[in-house]
Amino acid sequence: MKRLYFIAKDLQTLLQAKAGIEGLNDQDMDLHVWGRNREVLVTHDLRPLDAVSQSDVVHSGEQGALMGCVAGMVLGAILMVAEPFGLETGFLPFVFVTILFTLFGSWLGGLVGVSSDNYQLERFHEQVDAGYYIMQLDVAQNALDNTVAHLARQAPELVYSGETDAWDNPLRGSFVKHVPHGHVNVR
């Protein structure tokens, strides 16, 4: 699956795009919209991005788990080799320390990520603050070109703005989180 991004300047463009997507009759597509006014999106039956998707909680949690696992393996190996308490520790404490550090890293990463913006959406913050809408469409790999061409015909005002993988990759994006951009959803 690939995630396509489009920028719409107004609600009418989004509704044209939604009608165009419904015309494709592809069950594997998943449409979400990010904009400042969630109520308008819900009123017009456009699915807004949820808070988890807007924040970096999942991605940062994965990064924290990865770093915690590595740190736990290093500390567990040191405990196995050094025998700091004069006891032969064996392999079980290594596994326990690795699991403990992985869970702690995931928790800590999630805490950092909940207050940070999604790494895949960072580039769109200025547009959202200016009142534009970001349409996020998950599409099967083999339907990419057809979908983009179809939407260009159905909603000519819709601006194609790139694609990413539909899954979060913990090795992408910054390990150092940015301060949230400060956009506020209108209620």
VENMOQUI-V387108 format. One record per residue. N is the residue number from 1. RES is the residue in three letters. NEAR is the number of other ideal C-beta (glycine too) atoms within 12 Angstrom. Layout:
BEGIN
N,RES,NEAR / N,RES,NEAR
END
This chain:
BEGIN
1,MET,22 / 2,LYS,26 / 3,ARG,33 / 4,LEU,40 / 5,TYR,37 / 6,PHE,40 / 7,ILE,33 / 8,ALA,38 / 9,LYS,24 / 10,ASP,21 / 11,LEU,27 / 12,GLN,19 / 13,THR,29 / 14,LEU,40 / 15,LEU,27 / 16,GLN,28 / 17,ALA,42 / 18,LYS,31 / 19,ALA,22 / 20,GLY,32 / 21,ILE,37 / 22,GLU,19 / 23,GLY,18 / 24,LEU,25 / 25,ASN,12 / 26,ASP,22 / 27,GLN,12 / 28,ASP,20 / 29,MET,32 / 30,ASP,23 / 31,LEU,36 / 32,HIS,33 / 33,VAL,41 / 34,TRP,42 / 35,GLY,39 / 36,ARG,28 / 37,ASN,25 / 38,ARG,25 / 39,GLU,15 / 40,VAL,23 / 41,LEU,29 / 42,VAL,17 / 43,THR,12 / 44,HIS,24 / 45,ASP,16 / 46,LEU,34 / 47,ARG,24 / 48,PRO,30 / 49,LEU,32 / 50,ASP,19 / 51,ALA,18 / 52,VAL,18 / 53,SER,28 / 54,GLN,36 / 55,SER,31 / 56,ASP,38 / 57,VAL,30 / 58,VAL,29 / 59,HIS,39 / 60,SER,38 / 61,GLY,31 / 62,GLU,29 / 63,GLN,34 / 64,GLY,34 / 65,ALA,30 / 66,LEU,26 / 67,MET,26 / 68,GLY,31 / 69,CYS,27 / 70,VAL,20 / 71,ALA,23 / 72,GLY,29 / 73,MET,24 / 74,VAL,19 / 75,LEU,27 / 76,GLY,28 / 77,ALA,21 / 78,ILE,18 / 79,LEU,27 / 80,MET,23 / 81,VAL,16 / 82,ALA,17 / 83,GLU,14 / 84,PRO,13 / 85,PHE,9 / 86,GLY,7 / 87,LEU,11 / 88,GLU,14 / 89,THR,22 / 90,GLY,14 / 91,PHE,15 / 92,LEU,14 / 93,PRO,25 / 94,PHE,23 / 95,VAL,20 / 96,PHE,20 / 97,VAL,27 / 98,THR,28 / 99,ILE,21 / 100,LEU,23 / 101,PHE,30 / 102,THR,29 / 103,LEU,21 / 104,PHE,23 / 105,GLY,32 / 106,SER,29 / 107,TRP,20 / 108,LEU,24 / 109,GLY,36 / 110,GLY,27 / 111,LEU,19 / 112,VAL,29 / 113,GLY,37 / 114,VAL,24 / 115,SER,21 / 116,SER,32 / 117,ASP,35 / 118,ASN,40 / 119,TYR,33 / 120,GLN,35 / 121,LEU,37 / 122,GLU,29 / 123,ARG,21 / 124,PHE,34 / 125,HIS,26 / 126,GLU,17 / 127,GLN,26 / 128,VAL,36 / 129,ASP,20 / 130,ALA,16 / 131,GLY,19 / 132,TYR,30 / 133,TYR,41 / 134,ILE,46 / 135,MET,48 / 136,GLN,41 / 137,LEU,43 / 138,ASP,30 / 139,VAL,33 / 140,ALA,21 / 141,GLN,17 / 142,ASN,12 / 143,ALA,24 / 144,LEU,25 / 145,ASP,17 / 146,ASN,21 / 147,THR,38 / 148,VAL,29 / 149,ALA,17 / 150,HIS,29 / 151,LEU,39 / 152,ALA,20 / 153,ARG,18 / 154,GLN,24 / 155,ALA,33 / 156,PRO,19 / 157,GLU,25 / 158,LEU,36 / 159,VAL,25 / 160,TYR,25 / 161,SER,26 / 162,GLY,21 / 163,GLU,22 / 164,THR,27 / 165,ASP,20 / 166,ALA,24 / 167,TRP,16 / 168,ASP,29 / 169,ASN,17 / 170,PRO,27 / 171,LEU,15 / 172,ARG,20 / 173,GLY,28 / 174,SER,19 / 175,PHE,22 / 176,VAL,14 / 177,LYS,29 / 178,HIS,22 / 179,VAL,12 / 180,PRO,21 / 181,HIS,24 / 182,GLY,13 / 183,HIS,24 / 184,VAL,14 / 185,ASN,21 / 186,VAL,15 / 187,ARG,9
END
